[in-house]
Every structure is written in structure tokens, then in C-alpha cells.
Amino acid sequence: MPKLRVHNFTVSLDGYAAGPDQSIDNPLGVGGGALHEWAFATRTLRQMFHMDGGDEGLDDTFAAQGDVGIGATIMGRNMFGPIRGSWLDDTWTGWWGDEPPYHHPVFVLTHHRRPPISMQGGTTFHFIDNGIDAALARAFDAADGDDVRIGGGAATIQQYLCAGLIDEMHLAIVPVLLGRGERLFDHLDGGPAGYECVDFVSSPSALHVRLARTTDSSPKVR
Amino acid sequence: MPKLRVHNFTVSLDGYAAGPDQSIDNPLGVGGGALHEWAFATRTLRQMFHMDGGDEGLDDTFAAQGDVGIGATIMGRNMFGPIRGSWLDDTWTGWWGDEPPYHHPVFVLTHHRRPPISMQGGTTFHFIDNGIDAALARAFDAADGDDVRIGGGAATIQQYLCAGLIDEMHLAIVPVLLGRGERLFDHLDGGPAGYECVDFVSSPSALHVRLARTTDSSPKVR
């Protein structure tokens, strides 16, 4: 059965997945760029953005897992861009340039309708305005037997965690203190219940943690 | 110059230093006991409680550092016991039996006066009702040139962090999800500003993190 997975989701030591005040100049909020230094040092991420070199150790092993067997991605609207409220026009097409590193359908959760955008390299952004279950159904359909990944951000992961829909989650906890911003483990009403830590290993740059459902729990909805 | 240090302060993957609903049956709140399994597996902690055996690896190295050069301890009243409000009588003398593992003066922050208690093995509990600065002055005086340790809990550490008084802090982040409870990194108003991560290394049981002042910051008060 296809799974819903989170990969390479990076959190500061003090628990923040993004700094405050996201803007076009600070896609991950003020200070948030430091979160992903570990990932951009890996061979996998560098190749994704057509750069040579990069490390091939533990960080790379985890980074590479994020694409294996994934057929579609779901993300929150704030991960897609800095615009809030209604779309002003159709010029914003994401942070990733003409060829986003997805190469498959991406479902963007939003309250504001917008036609799909087909990008170079096989990525199509679809805008879903009728909730996380609808987005998940569309994504599993598009993935056609492969797994679906939740890209982020924190609020989107929280919604799927609360609904009991996430099967496994890889987090990278990094030696960075942000002080404020968006927490991953927040608004969970006692969650993440029903998960246990199945990997716990660090490089000098990141602690890699993998959470999976406990064997006695099962998805609430599917 | 003597330092104010935190050691072996353990936090769950989701950021909690204690579970909810602390009580005499759950000194660390519901589920909180799992936080300290790494520590009680070490030779250092087992010796502290007069038990044989225990691991001697990375966890033990960090555990042992917590006592080196420490001459006094400060703790919050909730770390001392489950009683809230006025002391009902003098029967509660801490969680640690007749011979607490401190063997030096311990200053307990409280709003409710109480005479000192001398325990076996050299621990004396002093109750300080005029604030964190007064407690710190008393503790440095008692330590007589040695360092002072803050034992916890989260609220006590937060107060000293906000005041810029902590020099270094060792945290153990463990593969446990508590879901709710008392967060360490909370109520900090943008803090812990002025600290950087100088150690970041994991065993299978804990990620050990050491935070120290950045070289360009200095104590706000001393």
C-alpha cells in the first residue's frame, strides 16, 4: 500500500522549522536558511540543482532517500511562495526557477483557486482548495502506486499528523538556534501519538531521526 | 571566573523536558521517566545511586562532566517536589531519599519560606524566596570558587537564560516523543540569543549538545 512520507524536514535545536517573517528575501524566514546547510552540502542536493561535488556520507544517504519511490508531493501554500491571500496574478511559479526539482505532480494546499502550472522537467503545480484529504486523494491518484511525500512546511505536516495520515517521517535536527519562528511540534493536541523513533543517528551537521507508526497503530483514515 | 552551568538536562525529540501532570507518582510528569533512561544506564549515574555496572561510553562521558568542578546547585521548586503553594509541613525533603546525590548546598527557588534542611552526605537544601539573582549570589558564595549548576526544571533554566546568566549548557535530546508537557525552549522572547552549539554528537540513546556563549557575547549581569 502506498505510503505518505516526510523526508529531509529540518528543525533547529530549539524546535523551529522556519524562522519568523518569511518573505521573498527570506524563503525560510529570518535565519531559516541556516537550517538547510547540511542538505546543500550533500551530493544529492547538489546534483538536484545541477552542481558538481558534495559530500557522500550519512547526510547524503538520508538526503537521497527523500526521492526514492515518490510519485507526487504535497506542500502548503507558504512553502510554495511568500504571497498571502488572493493570488495577485499568475507570475509567481514557486521558489525553484523554471525547472523545479520535483519532476512529478505537486499539490499545493490553498484557500485560493488557481489553474495548474506546468513547469519544465515534469513538475506540475496543482492548487487544491478543498482540504488535506482531497489533496491526499489527488496525490495518491497521481502517484499511481508510488508513495506521496509531504514537502512541508510545519503547518501542513501538523495537519496530516493530527489526522493520523503520515506513515513515516525523517527529520534532520541541526545545531542551529533560531530563537523564534514556526515550530514543527506544535498544535498537535497531544500528538504525534502512535509514532516511535526507528532511526537516531548523527553526523557533525545533523541528527537524523526517522519516526514510524508504532506497530499497534494504524492510519485513522485512508 | 566561576561559571553557571547546566548538565544532563534531557529533552524529548518534540522538545519537552517533562511530561504533563507532575505528581508524587510521576516526578517528571506522565511519560517523563523515559527521558532519563539514557542517564540511568551510565556507570556515573549508577554509582551516584550506589549501584554496580553501567555503560562507560559517550553517554557516561557526558554524564560524568555534570559533577566536575560544581560546588552548589540551584533548582526550581517543582524539581524539588510535587507540592505547590505553601509547604503543608516539613515532611517533604526531596525526591532523593535520606542521602541526595548532591553532596553540596542546593538552593531551591520558591515563593514560600522554609528553614534549611540538612541531609545525609553533605547536601543542604536552602529555600530562596527573593528571586533568581539572590539565589545565584548565594550559590556562588557557597561554591567558594567552584562553578554553580542549574539542575532544572525548564522554567528555572528559562529564567536564567532570559537574564543572560548561563555560561554553558549540556542538553541530551532523546528518541522519545512525549506529545505534551513543559518545553525547554519556550518563553524565551527570542532567546537563547548569544549561544552557539559547540558539541553535537550522538549515541544510540541520546544526542549530546553543548551550548556556550558566542565569543562576542558576555553576561548581561553578574
Chai-1 contact restraints between the chains, C-beta under 6 A:
chainA,res_idxA,chainB,res_idxB,connection_type,confidence,min_distance_angstrom,max_distance_angstrom,comment,restraint_id
A,D14,B,F185,contact,1.0,0.0,6.0,A-B,restraint_1
A,G15,B,G15,contact,1.0,0.0,6.0,A-B,restraint_2
A,G15,B,F185,contact,1.0,0.0,6.0,A-B,restraint_3
A,P175,B,C197,contact,1.0,0.0,6.0,A-B,restraint_4
A,P175,B,F200,contact,1.0,0.0,6.0,A-B,restraint_5
A,L177,B,P192,contact,1.0,0.0,6.0,A-B,restraint_6
A,G179,B,G190,contact,1.0,0.0,6.0,A-B,restraint_7
A,G179,B,A193,contact,1.0,0.0,6.0,A-B,restraint_8
A,R180,B,G190,contact,1.0,0.0,6.0,A-B,restraint_9
A,F185,B,D14,contact,1.0,0.0,6.0,A-B,restraint_10
A,F185,B,G15,contact,1.0,0.0,6.0,A-B,restraint_11
A,G190,B,G179,contact,1.0,0.0,6.0,A-B,restraint_12
A,G190,B,R180,contact,1.0,0.0,6.0,A-B,restraint_13
A,P192,B,L177,contact,1.0,0.0,6.0,A-B,restraint_14
A,A193,B,G179,contact,1.0,0.0,6.0,A-B,restraint_15
A,C197,B,P175,contact,1.0,0.0,6.0,A-B,restraint_16
A,F200,B,P175,contact,1.0,0.0,6.0,A-B,restraint_17
A,S202,B,S202,contact,1.0,0.0,6.0,A-B,restraint_18
A,S202,B,L207,contact,1.0,0.0,6.0,A-B,restraint_19
A,L207,B,S202,contact,1.0,0.0,6.0,A-B,restraint_20
A,L207,B,L207,contact,1.0,0.0,6.0,A-B,restraint_21
